[in-house]
């Protein structure tokens, strides 16, 4: 199955979004907006949860370096985002493109590629129950 089809099925399988909290991280003076769309315990994966969030970047905005304890699938809904995982070169992903992050891989760069237009990601994570969305890296 094509990765794009798999990603679409994964998102579709999560069902309708719930109204859950909004929070931010990164630059304390200008944090990106992270909104939890759905958080669900997974009965077929004991001790795990699926978490779907949106990450909205204003023009020129960036996240602080961080790590996720579980698997991450990111899909660009709007605009373009530059992403760099440890050991890799920065990549610009545009609307309709996606990437995968293995658990505990430092995400060194995540920023809006434009200084003029906003960008938005849809992110799905497989995490241990009780795990945080992300852990900031010390800089």
N, CA, C and O atoms as CSV, one atom per row, in Angstrom:
chain,resi,resn,atom,element,x,y,z
A,1,UNK,N,N,0.850,-1.175,0.000
A,1,UNK,CA,C,0.000,0.000,0.000
A,1,UNK,C,C,0.891,1.231,0.000
A,1,UNK,O,O,1.889,1.262,0.719
A,2,UNK,N,N,0.560,2.232,-0.777
A,2,UNK,CA,C,1.314,3.489,-0.891
A,2,UNK,C,C,1.275,4.229,0.443
A,2,UNK,O,O,0.249,4.215,1.123
A,3,UNK,N,N,2.381,4.878,0.829
A,3,UNK,CA,C,2.476,5.577,2.118
A,3,UNK,C,C,1.383,6.624,2.274
A,3,UNK,O,O,0.836,6.792,3.364
A,4,UNK,N,N,1.060,7.330,1.192
A,4,UNK,CA,C,0.016,8.362,1.256
A,4,UNK,C,C,-1.340,7.744,1.573
A,4,UNK,O,O,-2.108,8.297,2.360
A,5,UNK,N,N,-1.636,6.598,0.962
A,5,UNK,CA,C,-2.899,5.908,1.223
A,5,UNK,C,C,-2.936,5.408,2.657
A,5,UNK,O,O,-3.960,5.528,3.330
A,6,UNK,N,N,-1.824,4.846,3.133
A,6,UNK,CA,C,-1.750,4.361,4.504
A,6,UNK,C,C,-1.999,5.497,5.485
A,6,UNK,O,O,-2.745,5.333,6.450
A,7,UNK,N,N,-1.376,6.651,5.243
A,7,UNK,CA,C,-1.544,7.800,6.123
A,7,UNK,C,C,-3.001,8.261,6.151
A,7,UNK,O,O,-3.542,8.559,7.215
A,8,UNK,N,N,-3.630,8.317,4.983
A,8,UNK,CA,C,-5.037,8.738,4.909
A,8,UNK,C,C,-5.930,7.767,5.663
A,8,UNK,O,O,-6.847,8.188,6.368
A,9,UNK,N,N,-5.672,6.466,5.520
A,9,UNK,CA,C,-6.469,5.465,6.233
A,9,UNK,C,C,-6.265,5.569,7.736
A,9,UNK,O,O,-7.207,5.409,8.513
A,10,UNK,N,N,-5.024,5.839,8.142
A,10,UNK,CA,C,-4.722,5.999,9.551
A,10,UNK,C,C,-5.531,7.138,10.153
A,10,UNK,O,O,-6.131,6.989,11.217
A,11,UNK,N,N,-5.543,8.281,9.464
A,11,UNK,CA,C,-6.296,9.433,9.950
A,11,UNK,C,C,-7.796,9.167,9.928
A,11,UNK,O,O,-8.508,9.523,10.867
A,12,UNK,N,N,-8.271,8.548,8.866
A,12,UNK,CA,C,-9.700,8.265,8.746
A,12,UNK,C,C,-10.153,7.319,9.848
A,12,UNK,O,O,-11.271,7.440,10.349
A,13,UNK,N,N,-9.305,6.390,10.224
A,13,UNK,CA,C,-9.659,5.406,11.235
A,13,UNK,C,C,-9.783,5.982,12.630
A,13,UNK,O,O,-10.349,5.335,13.511
A,14,UNK,N,N,-9.280,7.158,12.851
A,14,UNK,CA,C,-9.367,7.762,14.174
A,14,UNK,C,C,-10.737,8.349,14.486
A,14,UNK,O,O,-11.034,8.660,15.639
A,15,UNK,N,N,-11.567,8.501,13.464
A,15,UNK,CA,C,-12.927,8.977,13.696
A,15,UNK,C,C,-13.015,10.480,13.828
A,15,UNK,O,O,-12.109,11.217,13.440
A,16,UNK,N,N,-14.125,10.912,14.385
A,16,UNK,CA,C,-14.389,12.347,14.533
A,16,UNK,C,C,-13.513,12.962,15.605
A,16,UNK,O,O,-13.236,12.340,16.630
A,17,UNK,N,N,-13.084,14.178,15.361
A,17,UNK,CA,C,-12.225,14.887,16.319
A,17,UNK,C,C,-13.014,15.307,17.545
A,17,UNK,O,O,-14.186,15.674,17.459
A,18,UNK,N,N,-12.350,15.245,18.680
A,18,UNK,CA,C,-12.934,15.694,19.935
A,18,UNK,C,C,-12.428,17.092,20.240
A,18,UNK,O,O,-11.382,17.497,19.735
A,19,UNK,N,N,-13.150,17.820,21.049
A,19,UNK,CA,C,-12.713,19.150,21.456
A,19,UNK,C,C,-11.806,18.997,22.668
A,19,UNK,O,O,-12.281,18.743,23.775
A,20,UNK,N,N,-10.488,19.153,22.459
A,20,UNK,CA,C,-9.506,18.970,23.510
A,20,UNK,C,C,-8.612,20.202,23.605
A,20,UNK,O,O,-8.756,21.123,22.801
A,21,UNK,N,N,-7.693,20.239,24.567
A,21,UNK,CA,C,-6.935,21.457,24.849
A,21,UNK,C,C,-6.009,21.934,23.728
A,21,UNK,O,O,-5.642,21.191,22.818
A,22,UNK,N,N,-5.654,23.217,23.847
A,22,UNK,CA,C,-4.686,23.861,22.970
A,22,UNK,C,C,-3.509,24.254,23.846
A,22,UNK,O,O,-3.700,24.744,24.959
A,23,UNK,N,N,-2.291,24.044,23.353
A,23,UNK,CA,C,-1.120,24.489,24.090
A,23,UNK,C,C,-0.032,24.866,23.099
A,23,UNK,O,O,-0.218,24.736,21.889
A,24,UNK,N,N,1.091,25.328,23.603
A,24,UNK,CA,C,2.174,25.765,22.723
A,24,UNK,C,C,3.510,25.386,23.329
A,24,UNK,O,O,3.605,25.133,24.530
A,25,UNK,N,N,4.546,25.346,22.497
A,25,UNK,CA,C,5.912,25.154,22.966
A,25,UNK,C,C,6.827,25.906,22.007
A,25,UNK,O,O,6.360,26.589,21.096
A,26,UNK,N,N,8.114,25.775,22.218
A,26,UNK,CA,C,9.048,26.473,21.333
A,26,UNK,C,C,9.451,27.800,21.914
A,26,UNK,O,O,9.662,27.912,23.122
A,27,UNK,N,N,9.561,28.808,21.078
A,27,UNK,CA,C,9.963,30.141,21.487
A,27,UNK,C,C,8.910,30.719,22.429
A,27,UNK,O,O,7.775,30.967,22.022
A,28,UNK,N,N,9.287,30.932,23.682
A,28,UNK,CA,C,8.321,31.404,24.681
A,28,UNK,C,C,7.698,32.737,24.290
A,28,UNK,O,O,6.553,33.013,24.647
A,29,UNK,N,N,8.436,33.560,23.564
A,29,UNK,CA,C,7.920,34.869,23.158
A,29,UNK,C,C,6.933,34.749,21.992
A,29,UNK,O,O,6.083,35.620,21.805
A,30,UNK,N,N,7.045,33.682,21.216
A,30,UNK,CA,C,6.205,33.532,20.032
A,30,UNK,C,C,5.989,32.044,19.722
A,30,UNK,O,O,6.451,31.560,18.689
A,31,UNK,N,N,5.291,31.309,20.608
A,31,UNK,CA,C,5.135,29.869,20.394
A,31,UNK,C,C,4.135,29.538,19.289
A,31,UNK,O,O,3.170,30.268,19.063
A,32,UNK,N,N,4.392,28.409,18.599
A,32,UNK,CA,C,3.432,27.931,17.625
A,32,UNK,C,C,2.204,27.405,18.370
A,32,UNK,O,O,2.268,27.138,19.571
A,33,UNK,N,N,1.105,27.259,17.666
A,33,UNK,CA,C,-0.134,26.787,18.281
A,33,UNK,C,C,-0.269,25.288,18.026
A,33,UNK,O,O,-0.247,24.838,16.880
A,34,UNK,N,N,-0.408,24.522,19.106
A,34,UNK,CA,C,-0.619,23.079,19.015
A,34,UNK,C,C,-1.998,22.791,19.588
A,34,UNK,O,O,-2.289,23.124,20.737
A,35,UNK,N,N,-2.835,22.175,18.780
A,35,UNK,CA,C,-4.203,21.884,19.202
A,35,UNK,C,C,-4.456,20.380,19.121
A,35,UNK,O,O,-4.294,19.767,18.066
A,36,UNK,N,N,-4.854,19.800,20.247
A,36,UNK,CA,C,-5.178,18.377,20.278
A,36,UNK,C,C,-6.543,18.189,19.622
A,36,UNK,O,O,-7.540,18.763,20.059
A,37,UNK,N,N,-6.570,17.379,18.574
A,37,UNK,CA,C,-7.817,17.083,17.872
A,37,UNK,C,C,-8.489,15.844,18.452
A,37,UNK,O,O,-9.714,15.781,18.559
A,38,UNK,N,N,-7.671,14.856,18.827
A,38,UNK,CA,C,-8.214,13.632,19.407
A,38,UNK,C,C,-7.122,12.884,20.144
A,38,UNK,O,O,-5.970,12.848,19.710
A,39,UNK,N,N,-7.495,12.291,21.257
A,39,UNK,CA,C,-6.598,11.438,22.027
A,39,UNK,C,C,-7.409,10.209,22.395
A,39,UNK,O,O,-8.484,10.325,22.985
A,40,UNK,N,N,-6.898,9.027,22.048
A,40,UNK,CA,C,-7.702,7.823,22.212
A,40,UNK,C,C,-6.843,6.651,22.672
A,40,UNK,O,O,-5.821,6.347,22.055
A,41,UNK,N,N,-7.260,5.986,23.768
A,41,UNK,CA,C,-6.616,4.732,24.150
A,41,UNK,C,C,-6.916,3.730,23.050
A,41,UNK,O,O,-7.998,3.746,22.464
A,42,UNK,N,N,-5.956,2.859,22.770
A,42,UNK,CA,C,-6.103,1.898,21.683
A,42,UNK,C,C,-6.305,0.492,22.250
A,42,UNK,O,O,-5.358,-0.102,22.765
A,43,UNK,N,N,-7.530,-0.052,22.162
A,43,UNK,CA,C,-7.811,-1.356,22.764
A,43,UNK,C,C,-7.001,-2.502,22.157
A,43,UNK,O,O,-6.804,-3.526,22.812
A,44,UNK,N,N,-6.530,-2.346,20.921
A,44,UNK,CA,C,-5.750,-3.406,20.298
A,44,UNK,C,C,-4.239,-3.210,20.491
A,44,UNK,O,O,-3.436,-3.957,19.932
A,45,UNK,N,N,-3.859,-2.196,21.287
A,45,UNK,CA,C,-2.452,-1.937,21.608
A,45,UNK,C,C,-2.392,-1.505,23.072
A,45,UNK,O,O,-2.315,-0.316,23.382
A,46,UNK,N,N,-2.430,-2.482,23.953
A,46,UNK,CA,C,-2.483,-2.221,25.398
A,46,UNK,C,C,-1.388,-1.254,25.835
A,46,UNK,O,O,-0.223,-1.405,25.467
A,47,UNK,N,N,-1.781,-0.260,26.627
A,47,UNK,CA,C,-0.840,0.711,27.156
A,47,UNK,C,C,-0.478,1.822,26.190
A,47,UNK,O,O,0.347,2.675,26.517
A,48,UNK,N,N,-1.080,1.832,25.002
A,48,UNK,CA,C,-0.772,2.844,23.993
A,48,UNK,C,C,-1.978,3.750,23.752
A,48,UNK,O,O,-3.121,3.395,24.039
A,49,UNK,N,N,-1.680,4.927,23.217
A,49,UNK,CA,C,-2.730,5.852,22.796
A,49,UNK,C,C,-2.372,6.428,21.436
A,49,UNK,O,O,-1.199,6.571,21.092
A,50,UNK,N,N,-3.402,6.755,20.675
A,50,UNK,CA,C,-3.238,7.496,19.442
A,50,UNK,C,C,-3.543,8.948,19.740
A,50,UNK,O,O,-4.514,9.246,20.435
A,51,UNK,N,N,-2.739,9.846,19.234
A,51,UNK,CA,C,-2.918,11.272,19.481
A,51,UNK,C,C,-2.836,11.996,18.152
A,51,UNK,O,O,-1.860,11.849,17.416
A,52,UNK,N,N,-3.872,12.786,17.841
A,52,UNK,CA,C,-3.884,13.584,16.620
A,52,UNK,C,C,-3.891,15.052,17.021
A,52,UNK,O,O,-4.742,15.489,17.796
A,53,UNK,N,N,-2.929,15.814,16.484
A,53,UNK,CA,C,-2.829,17.237,16.781
A,53,UNK,C,C,-2.678,18.021,15.480
A,53,UNK,O,O,-2.307,17.471,14.443
A,54,UNK,N,N,-2.972,19.314,15.558
A,54,UNK,CA,C,-2.588,20.230,14.487
A,54,UNK,C,C,-1.551,21.188,15.071
A,54,UNK,O,O,-1.628,21.579,16.236
A,55,UNK,N,N,-0.587,21.551,14.241
A,55,UNK,CA,C,0.452,22.512,14.621
A,55,UNK,C,C,0.365,23.652,13.617
A,55,UNK,O,O,0.551,23.449,12.417
A,56,UNK,N,N,0.081,24.847,14.114
A,56,UNK,CA,C,-0.063,26.022,13.251
A,56,UNK,C,C,1.103,26.975,13.470
A,56,UNK,O,O,1.413,27.359,14.598
A,57,UNK,N,N,1.745,27.350,12.359
A,57,UNK,CA,C,2.867,28.282,12.385
A,57,UNK,C,C,2.473,29.584,11.693
A,57,UNK,O,O,1.926,29.564,10.590
A,58,UNK,N,N,2.744,30.687,12.325
A,58,UNK,CA,C,2.626,31.991,11.690
A,58,UNK,C,C,3.816,32.147,10.742
A,58,UNK,O,O,4.774,31.379,10.838
A,59,UNK,N,N,3.780,33.108,9.840
A,59,UNK,CA,C,4.928,33.318,8.946
A,59,UNK,C,C,6.237,33.444,9.727
A,59,UNK,O,O,6.328,34.210,10.686
A,60,UNK,N,N,7.250,32.680,9.304
A,60,UNK,CA,C,8.567,32.736,9.922
A,60,UNK,C,C,8.699,32.035,11.263
A,60,UNK,O,O,9.795,32.001,11.823
A,61,UNK,N,N,7.642,31.484,11.788
A,61,UNK,CA,C,7.650,30.890,13.122
A,61,UNK,C,C,8.300,29.505,13.129
A,61,UNK,O,O,8.258,28.793,12.126
A,62,UNK,N,N,8.905,29.123,14.267
A,62,UNK,CA,C,9.577,27.834,14.402
A,62,UNK,C,C,9.280,27.213,15.754
A,62,UNK,O,O,8.935,27.910,16.709
A,63,UNK,N,N,9.415,25.900,15.825
A,63,UNK,CA,C,9.336,25.156,17.084
A,63,UNK,C,C,10.729,25.048,17.673
A,63,UNK,O,O,11.726,25.122,16.954
A,64,UNK,N,N,10.793,24.871,18.989
A,64,UNK,CA,C,12.068,24.560,19.608
A,64,UNK,C,C,12.428,23.114,19.322
A,64,UNK,O,O,11.549,22.301,19.035
A,65,UNK,N,N,13.715,22.781,19.396
A,65,UNK,CA,C,14.154,21.401,19.202
A,65,UNK,C,C,13.494,20.523,20.263
A,65,UNK,O,O,13.381,20.915,21.425
A,66,UNK,N,N,13.056,19.327,19.848
A,66,UNK,CA,C,12.306,18.459,20.751
A,66,UNK,C,C,12.417,17.005,20.309
A,66,UNK,O,O,13.008,16.694,19.275
A,67,UNK,N,N,11.838,16.126,21.114
A,67,UNK,CA,C,11.778,14.704,20.802
A,67,UNK,C,C,10.395,14.192,21.193
A,67,UNK,O,O,9.778,14.690,22.135
A,68,UNK,N,N,9.918,13.191,20.456
A,68,UNK,CA,C,8.666,12.504,20.773
A,68,UNK,C,C,9.024,11.082,21.201
A,68,UNK,O,O,9.877,10.448,20.578
A,69,UNK,N,N,8.391,10.578,22.243
A,69,UNK,CA,C,8.723,9.238,22.738
A,69,UNK,C,C,8.137,8.120,21.888
A,69,UNK,O,O,8.524,6.962,22.046
A,70,UNK,N,N,7.214,8.441,20.994
A,70,UNK,CA,C,6.595,7.430,20.137
A,70,UNK,C,C,6.730,7.781,18.671
A,70,UNK,O,O,7.341,8.787,18.312
A,71,UNK,N,N,6.153,6.939,17.828
A,71,UNK,CA,C,6.167,7.154,16.380
A,71,UNK,C,C,5.307,8.348,15.999
A,71,UNK,O,O,4.260,8.589,16.599
A,72,UNK,N,N,5.762,9.099,14.987
A,72,UNK,CA,C,5.075,10.313,14.549
A,72,UNK,C,C,4.910,10.284,13.028
A,72,UNK,O,O,5.842,9.969,12.289
A,73,UNK,N,N,3.691,10.622,12.582
A,73,UNK,CA,C,3.400,10.818,11.165
A,73,UNK,C,C,2.933,12.263,11.016
A,73,UNK,O,O,1.948,12.654,11.642
A,74,UNK,N,N,3.611,13.054,10.210
A,74,UNK,CA,C,3.267,14.468,10.017
A,74,UNK,C,C,2.851,14.696,8.572
A,74,UNK,O,O,3.478,14.184,7.644
A,75,UNK,N,N,1.787,15.469,8.393
A,75,UNK,CA,C,1.226,15.747,7.068
A,75,UNK,C,C,0.996,17.254,6.964
A,75,UNK,O,O,0.351,17.837,7.834
A,76,UNK,N,N,1.509,17.884,5.925
A,76,UNK,CA,C,1.373,19.335,5.754
A,76,UNK,C,C,0.004,19.630,5.138
A,76,UNK,O,O,-0.290,19.229,4.012
A,77,UNK,N,N,-0.818,20.339,5.903
A,77,UNK,CA,C,-2.154,20.733,5.453
A,77,UNK,C,C,-2.126,22.017,4.638
A,77,UNK,O,O,-2.884,22.178,3.682
A,78,UNK,N,N,-1.241,22.926,5.030
A,78,UNK,CA,C,-1.225,24.270,4.449
A,78,UNK,C,C,0.194,24.812,4.463
A,78,UNK,O,O,0.922,24.614,5.436
A,79,UNK,N,N,0.596,25.493,3.396
A,79,UNK,CA,C,1.907,26.129,3.348
A,79,UNK,C,C,3.032,25.136,3.158
A,79,UNK,O,O,2.862,24.108,2.503
A,80,UNK,N,N,4.187,25.445,3.735
A,80,UNK,CA,C,5.376,24.593,3.645
A,80,UNK,C,C,6.132,24.659,4.971
A,80,UNK,O,O,6.186,25.704,5.620
A,81,UNK,N,N,6.709,23.527,5.360
A,81,UNK,CA,C,7.426,23.417,6.631
A,81,UNK,C,C,8.804,22.820,6.353
A,81,UNK,O,O,8.938,21.869,5.583
A,82,UNK,N,N,9.812,23.387,6.985
A,82,UNK,CA,C,11.161,22.828,6.917
A,82,UNK,C,C,11.349,21.977,8.165
A,82,UNK,O,O,11.153,22.445,9.287
A,83,UNK,N,N,11.729,20.726,7.957
A,83,UNK,CA,C,11.919,19.782,9.053
A,83,UNK,C,C,13.299,19.164,8.946
A,83,UNK,O,O,13.764,18.844,7.852
A,84,UNK,N,N,13.957,18.995,10.099
A,84,UNK,CA,C,15.246,18.316,10.124
A,84,UNK,C,C,15.310,17.411,11.349
A,84,UNK,O,O,15.188,17.864,12.487
A,85,UNK,N,N,15.503,16.133,11.086
A,85,UNK,CA,C,15.703,15.158,12.145
A,85,UNK,C,C,17.197,14.929,12.321
A,85,UNK,O,O,17.965,15.086,11.373
A,86,UNK,N,N,17.610,14.560,13.522
A,86,UNK,CA,C,19.023,14.344,13.790
A,86,UNK,C,C,19.615,13.349,12.785
A,86,UNK,O,O,19.030,12.300,12.518
A,87,UNK,N,N,20.781,13.695,12.236
A,87,UNK,CA,C,21.468,12.836,11.283
A,87,UNK,C,C,20.995,12.991,9.850
A,87,UNK,O,O,21.492,12.308,8.954
A,88,UNK,N,N,20.036,13.887,9.622
A,88,UNK,CA,C,19.508,14.103,8.278
A,88,UNK,C,C,19.654,15.574,7.894
A,88,UNK,O,O,19.849,16.433,8.754
A,89,UNK,N,N,19.559,15.849,6.603
A,89,UNK,CA,C,19.574,17.226,6.123
A,89,UNK,C,C,18.175,17.815,6.246
A,89,UNK,O,O,17.200,17.064,6.249
A,90,UNK,N,N,18.043,19.152,6.349
A,90,UNK,CA,C,16.712,19.778,6.370
A,90,UNK,C,C,15.967,19.485,5.060
A,90,UNK,O,O,16.560,19.478,3.981
A,91,UNK,N,N,14.664,19.247,5.180
A,91,UNK,CA,C,13.810,18.978,4.024
A,91,UNK,C,C,12.617,19.920,4.092
A,91,UNK,O,O,12.044,20.121,5.163
A,92,UNK,N,N,12.238,20.498,2.956
A,92,UNK,CA,C,11.040,21.329,2.884
A,92,UNK,C,C,9.885,20.473,2.388
A,92,UNK,O,O,9.935,19.910,1.294
A,93,UNK,N,N,8.848,20.385,3.209
A,93,UNK,CA,C,7.633,19.643,2.865
A,93,UNK,C,C,6.535,20.644,2.575
A,93,UNK,O,O,6.327,21.587,3.339
A,94,UNK,N,N,5.834,20.442,1.477
A,94,UNK,CA,C,4.749,21.343,1.062
A,94,UNK,C,C,3.399,20.681,1.291
A,94,UNK,O,O,3.326,19.475,1.529
A,95,UNK,N,N,2.325,21.473,1.220
A,95,UNK,CA,C,0.972,20.948,1.418
A,95,UNK,C,C,0.786,19.668,0.608
A,95,UNK,O,O,1.090,19.622,-0.584
A,96,UNK,N,N,0.282,18.631,1.273
A,96,UNK,CA,C,0.058,17.344,0.636
A,96,UNK,C,C,1.200,16.356,0.817
A,96,UNK,O,O,1.072,15.195,0.430
A,97,UNK,N,N,2.325,16.795,1.402
A,97,UNK,CA,C,3.463,15.899,1.634
A,97,UNK,C,C,3.527,15.520,3.111
A,97,UNK,O,O,2.962,16.203,3.965
A,98,UNK,N,N,4.219,14.425,3.396
A,98,UNK,CA,C,4.289,13.940,4.768
A,98,UNK,C,C,5.652,13.328,5.065
A,98,UNK,O,O,6.448,13.081,4.159
A,99,UNK,N,N,5.910,13.086,6.362
A,99,UNK,CA,C,7.117,12.398,6.783
A,99,UNK,C,C,6.831,11.613,8.048
A,99,UNK,O,O,5.796,11.780,8.695
A,100,UNK,N,N,7.787,10.745,8.382
A,100,UNK,CA,C,7.704,9.890,9.562
A,100,UNK,C,C,8.889,10.190,10.470
A,100,UNK,O,O,9.996,10.447,9.997
A,101,UNK,N,N,8.646,10.157,11.784
A,101,UNK,CA,C,9.713,10.303,12.773
A,101,UNK,C,C,9.695,9.069,13.664
A,101,UNK,O,O,8.677,8.760,14.283
A,102,UNK,N,N,10.815,8.369,13.731
A,102,UNK,CA,C,10.935,7.216,14.620
A,102,UNK,C,C,10.951,7.700,16.071
A,102,UNK,O,O,11.365,8.828,16.338
A,103,UNK,N,N,10.504,6.860,17.012
A,103,UNK,CA,C,10.506,7.252,18.422
A,103,UNK,C,C,11.876,7.740,18.894
A,103,UNK,O,O,12.913,7.184,18.533
A,104,UNK,N,N,11.850,8.781,19.701
A,104,UNK,CA,C,13.043,9.339,20.355
A,104,UNK,C,C,14.097,9.886,19.402
A,104,UNK,O,O,15.266,10.000,19.772
A,105,UNK,N,N,13.698,10.224,18.180
A,105,UNK,CA,C,14.612,10.859,17.229
A,105,UNK,C,C,14.559,12.370,17.439
A,105,UNK,O,O,13.493,12.964,17.280
A,106,UNK,N,N,15.660,13.002,17.787
A,106,UNK,CA,C,15.631,14.457,17.973
A,106,UNK,C,C,15.154,15.180,16.708
A,106,UNK,O,O,15.678,14.975,15.613
A,107,UNK,N,N,14.149,16.025,16.898
A,107,UNK,CA,C,13.603,16.863,15.816
A,107,UNK,C,C,14.242,18.238,16.018
A,107,UNK,O,O,13.778,19.046,16.823
A,108,UNK,N,N,15.311,18.479,15.272
A,108,UNK,CA,C,16.137,19.666,15.478
A,108,UNK,C,C,15.535,20.933,14.891
A,108,UNK,O,O,15.668,22.012,15.468
A,109,UNK,N,N,14.865,20.804,13.728
A,109,UNK,CA,C,14.274,21.966,13.062
A,109,UNK,C,C,12.859,21.626,12.640
A,109,UNK,O,O,12.614,20.584,12.031
A,110,UNK,N,N,11.933,22.507,12.965
A,110,UNK,CA,C,10.552,22.439,12.472
A,110,UNK,C,C,10.085,23.885,12.409
A,110,UNK,O,O,9.816,24.514,13.432
A,111,UNK,N,N,9.993,24.404,11.174
A,111,UNK,CA,C,9.635,25.812,11.054
A,111,UNK,C,C,8.897,26.077,9.757
A,111,UNK,O,O,9.005,25.331,8.784
A,112,UNK,N,N,8.154,27.151,9.777
A,112,UNK,CA,C,7.454,27.611,8.588
A,112,UNK,C,C,8.508,28.033,7.567
A,112,UNK,O,O,9.428,28.782,7.895
A,113,UNK,N,N,8.374,27.556,6.343
A,113,UNK,CA,C,9.333,27.889,5.293
A,113,UNK,C,C,9.103,29.287,4.722
A,113,UNK,O,O,9.939,29.798,3.977
A,114,UNK,N,N,7.977,29.904,5.067
A,114,UNK,CA,C,7.631,31.216,4.508
A,114,UNK,C,C,7.640,32.305,5.574
A,114,UNK,O,O,7.260,32.076,6.722
A,115,UNK,N,N,8.078,33.480,5.175
A,115,UNK,CA,C,7.990,34.659,6.042
A,115,UNK,C,C,6.725,35.453,5.756
A,115,UNK,O,O,6.485,36.492,6.371
A,116,UNK,N,N,5.905,34.957,4.809
A,116,UNK,CA,C,4.705,35.707,4.402
A,116,UNK,C,C,3.400,34.951,4.596
A,116,UNK,O,O,2.353,35.579,4.757
A,117,UNK,N,N,3.431,33.611,4.587
A,117,UNK,CA,C,2.211,32.811,4.659
A,117,UNK,C,C,2.258,31.855,5.845
A,117,UNK,O,O,3.336,31.385,6.208
A,118,UNK,N,N,1.111,31.556,6.457
A,118,UNK,CA,C,1.083,30.580,7.553
A,118,UNK,C,C,1.289,29.154,7.031
A,118,UNK,O,O,1.183,28.899,5.831
A,119,UNK,N,N,1.578,28.247,7.936
A,119,UNK,CA,C,1.712,26.822,7.612
A,119,UNK,C,C,0.996,26.028,8.705
A,119,UNK,O,O,0.880,26.478,9.845
A,120,UNK,N,N,0.518,24.839,8.333
A,120,UNK,CA,C,-0.216,24.023,9.298
A,120,UNK,C,C,0.044,22.546,9.027
A,120,UNK,O,O,0.020,22.095,7.882
A,121,UNK,N,N,0.292,21.801,10.105
A,121,UNK,CA,C,0.535,20.365,10.046
A,121,UNK,C,C,-0.588,19.608,10.738
A,121,UNK,O,O,-1.179,20.102,11.698
A,122,UNK,N,N,-0.878,18.414,10.250
A,122,UNK,CA,C,-1.694,17.439,10.959
A,122,UNK,C,C,-0.727,16.346,11.369
A,122,UNK,O,O,-0.024,15.787,10.528
A,123,UNK,N,N,-0.689,16.040,12.658
A,123,UNK,CA,C,0.283,15.086,13.180
A,123,UNK,C,C,-0.450,13.985,13.935
A,123,UNK,O,O,-1.318,14.261,14.763
A,124,UNK,N,N,-0.093,12.727,13.642
A,124,UNK,CA,C,-0.634,11.591,14.376
A,124,UNK,C,C,0.521,10.880,15.053
A,124,UNK,O,O,1.550,10.612,14.433
A,125,UNK,N,N,0.340,10.569,16.359
A,125,UNK,CA,C,1.396,9.925,17.137
A,125,UNK,C,C,0.871,8.674,17.813
A,125,UNK,O,O,-0.295,8.601,18.202
A,126,UNK,N,N,1.742,7.700,17.945
A,126,UNK,CA,C,1.477,6.509,18.735
A,126,UNK,C,C,2.371,6.610,19.955
A,126,UNK,O,O,3.594,6.515,19.849
A,127,UNK,N,N,1.755,6.803,21.120
A,127,UNK,CA,C,2.503,7.050,22.353
A,127,UNK,C,C,2.071,6.095,23.450
A,127,UNK,O,O,0.994,5.503,23.382
A,128,UNK,N,N,2.920,5.946,24.465
A,128,UNK,CA,C,2.495,5.257,25.674
A,128,UNK,C,C,1.441,6.117,26.356
A,128,UNK,O,O,1.508,7.345,26.303
A,129,UNK,N,N,0.454,5.467,27.006
A,129,UNK,CA,C,-0.537,6.235,27.766
A,129,UNK,C,C,0.214,7.052,28.815
A,129,UNK,O,O,1.134,6.549,29.459
A,130,UNK,N,N,-0.177,8.294,28.981
A,130,UNK,CA,C,0.463,9.174,29.955
A,130,UNK,C,C,1.715,9.865,29.444
A,130,UNK,O,O,2.258,10.727,30.135
A,131,UNK,N,N,2.191,9.513,28.253
A,131,UNK,CA,C,3.392,10.160,27.717
A,131,UNK,C,C,3.054,11.570,27.250
A,131,UNK,O,O,1.947,11.814,26.770
A,132,UNK,N,N,4.006,12.509,27.387
A,132,UNK,CA,C,3.769,13.859,26.888
A,132,UNK,C,C,3.798,13.898,25.364
A,132,UNK,O,O,4.343,13.001,24.721
A,133,UNK,N,N,3.214,14.932,24.800
A,133,UNK,CA,C,3.242,15.115,23.348
A,133,UNK,C,C,4.691,15.224,22.876
A,133,UNK,O,O,5.059,14.635,21.859
A,134,UNK,N,N,5.501,15.964,23.601
A,134,UNK,CA,C,6.907,16.135,23.240
A,134,UNK,C,C,7.708,16.502,24.466
A,134,UNK,O,O,7.167,16.908,25.494
A,135,UNK,N,N,9.007,16.348,24.331
A,135,UNK,CA,C,9.938,16.755,25.371
A,135,UNK,C,C,10.938,17.708,24.729
A,135,UNK,O,O,11.643,17.323,23.796
A,136,UNK,N,N,11.010,18.954,25.217
A,136,UNK,CA,C,11.982,19.898,24.643
A,136,UNK,C,C,13.412,19.401,24.876
A,136,UNK,O,O,13.710,18.802,25.909
A,137,UNK,N,N,14.292,19.658,23.898
A,137,UNK,CA,C,15.701,19.320,24.047
A,137,UNK,C,C,16.425,20.503,24.658
A,137,UNK,O,O,16.128,21.657,24.350
A,138,UNK,N,N,17.382,20.202,25.530
A,138,UNK,CA,C,18.184,21.279,26.122
A,138,UNK,C,C,19.094,21.841,25.046
A,138,UNK,O,O,19.715,21.097,24.287
A,139,UNK,N,N,19.165,23.179,24.989
A,139,UNK,CA,C,19.991,23.810,23.951
A,139,UNK,C,C,21.150,24.544,24.537
A,139,UNK,O,O,21.945,25.131,23.803
